[in-house]
Amino acid sequence: MTSDLKIQWEACSVRGLDKDRLLECYNLVRKIRPLYIASGEGWVKKQKLAEMESTPGLEYIIGVNSSDKVACFVSFVLDDTDDHDEPTTFIYELHVSPDMRGNKLGTALMTKVKALARHSITLRVFTCNKRAIKFYRMQGFTVDSTISTPAVLFMSHV
Ligand SMILES: CC(C)(COP(=O)(O)OP(=O)(O)OC[C@H]1O[C@@H](n2cnc3c(N)ncnc32)[C@H](O)[C@@H]1OP(=O)(O)O)[C@@H](O)C(=O)NCCC(=O)NCCS
């Protein structure tokens, strides 16, 4: 259970994000690199790092374990209007360290984003990422079939 994991929560904007923390977060994203490859999107380290450190308005909530290592994190833009008709909280990344999965950390991160979101929440997930899709469905997200493609689903929570 989360309470036994002694997670400390940190929240900051991308401008205030420590470089080491950024790299730890990047390394968690990198763990699903095979899914990027399988989806056809491919993996370019420079591009992913640039997105993670330079997206305007990006916010991070990071769960840190008792060894001061990143156990999980979510990054998102509140009231994003790029590519959306209505403002939406767009989740860029949501990751839990493989050894910590199944302990409700993903649920804890999503609960924090839901508490901050002023409108809908939107995210994209690879169709091959069955576990994440199951997780998002349990969180009340549904697929927006108008913009989804065979490889990438857009899911939203209203
Ligand atoms: C998807 C992810 C964030 C879920 O986080 P988590 O902390 O493991 O999830 P939780 O413990 O909060 O579990 C919530 C639900 O997720 C699903 N889930 C959790 N562990 C699972 C597992 N081992 N197998 C299948 N489903 C699982 C279950 O539906 C679970 O509900 P339940 O506990 O009532 O059965 C996590 O698996 C992860 O980091 N995956 C890799 C990164 C990723 O793909 N991110 C999404 C990018 S779009």
The ligand as an ORCA input file, in Angstrom:
! r2SCAN-3c Opt
* xyz 0 1
  C      -0.128      2.350    -16.066
  C       0.570      2.639    -14.732
  C       0.862      4.117    -14.613
  C      -0.388      2.210    -13.594
  O       0.225      2.567    -12.368
  P       0.149      1.595    -11.102
  O       0.669      2.342     -9.925
  O       0.779      0.298    -11.430
  O      -1.426      1.378    -11.018
  P      -2.289      1.209     -9.683
  O      -1.546      0.410     -8.675
  O      -2.769      2.562     -9.283
  O      -3.454      0.284    -10.227
  C      -4.616      0.773    -10.771
  C      -5.131     -0.253    -11.793
  O      -4.187     -0.429    -12.862
  C      -4.250     -1.765    -13.315
  N      -3.031     -2.497    -12.975
  C      -2.165     -2.275    -11.974
  N      -1.201     -3.198    -11.957
  C      -1.471     -4.025    -12.989
  C      -0.842     -5.177    -13.485
  N       0.267     -5.703    -12.899
  N      -1.371     -5.766    -14.578
  C      -2.491     -5.292    -15.154
  N      -3.144     -4.197    -14.700
  C      -2.640     -3.578    -13.635
  C      -5.360     -2.420    -12.562
  O      -6.552     -2.218    -13.274
  C      -5.362     -1.660    -11.269
  O      -6.528     -1.740    -10.572
  P      -6.657     -2.787     -9.345
  O      -5.501     -2.527     -8.427
  O      -7.994     -2.471     -8.741
  O      -6.583     -4.137     -9.986
  C       1.873      1.790    -14.587
  O       1.575      0.460    -14.889
  C       3.022      2.257    -15.466
  O       3.830      3.080    -15.071
  N       3.117      1.696    -16.672
  C       4.273      1.996    -17.567
  C       4.270      3.417    -18.029
  C       3.106      3.682    -18.922
  O       2.764      2.878    -19.781
  N       2.502      4.846    -18.726
  C       1.387      5.297    -19.540
  C       1.923      6.054    -20.719
  S       0.551      6.657    -21.693
*
